Structure formats: structure tokens, C-alpha cells
Amino acid sequence: MGTTLTPEFWERFAVLLVAAMAVTFVLTALFDMLVVRLTNRRGHRPPMPPARAPHRPTAADHRTPVRS
């Protein structure tokens, strides 16, 4: 017992799909705007100092033992 998809179904489907997409886009824009506002409200933090590279010994740092 099969049913056919009528033109009325496709019309309603298209309208609901477009409405759902519009709601999604609007909510995404609102949440993005809220995040930007909260980020700006906290104030700017001073930049972190650059991380120092670990010290790697060179030939000048390494002393070979002297045997007498």
C-alpha cells in the first residue's frame, strides 16, 4: 500500500525547509554577536611574553674532562 507525495506536500516541505534554514541563520548570527560582545567586554589582555626556547648545549658549553 504505497502513498504518493502530492504537490501540496512538496510545497509545505519547501516552506518548512526555508523557514528552518532562516531560523538557523538568525540564531547563529545572534550567538556569534553575543560571543563577540562578551569577549570585548572582558577587556584586552596584555599579550603573553614569547615562550623561551629550551637551552641546548653547544660545543662551547660542553667541557671535556682533562686527564693528567
C-alpha positions in Angstrom: 0.0 0.0 0.0 2.0 2.9 -1.2 1.3 6.6 -1.0 2.3 9.3 -3.4 3.9 12.6 -2.5 1.5 15.2 -3.6 2.4 18.7 -4.8 0.9 20.1 -1.6 3.5 18.0 0.4 6.4 19.4 -1.6 5.1 22.9 -1.2 4.9 22.6 2.5 8.2 20.8 2.7 9.9 23.6 0.8 8.3 26.3 3.0 9.3 24.5 6.2 12.8 23.9 4.9 13.4 27.6 4.1 11.9 28.6 7.5 14.2 26.2 9.4 17.2 27.5 7.5 16.2 31.1 8.2 15.8 30.4 11.9 19.2 28.6 12.0 21.0 31.5 10.3 19.4 34.1 12.6 20.2 32.2 15.8 23.8 31.6 14.6 24.2 35.3 13.9 22.8 36.2 17.3 25.0 33.8 19.2 28.1 35.0 17.3 27.2 38.6 18.2 26.8 37.6 21.8 30.2 35.9 21.9 31.9 38.9 20.4 30.2 41.3 22.9 31.3 39.1 25.8 34.8 38.9 24.5 35.1 42.6 24.1 33.5 43.4 27.5 36.2 41.4 29.3 38.8 43.9 28.0 42.0 43.4 26.2 44.7 41.4 28.0 48.3 42.2 27.5 50.0 39.8 25.1 51.8 36.9 26.7 55.6 37.1 26.5 57.1 34.8 23.9 57.9 31.4 25.3 61.7 30.8 25.7 63.2 28.1 23.7 64.8 25.3 25.8 68.6 25.7 26.2 70.5 23.4 24.0 74.2 22.9 25.0 76.7 23.9 22.3 80.3 22.9 21.9 81.3 25.9 23.9 79.1 24.9 26.8 80.5 21.3 26.9 83.8 20.8 28.6 85.7 17.6 28.1 87.4 16.2 31.2 91.1 16.6 31.2 93.2 13.7 32.4 96.5 14.3 33.8 
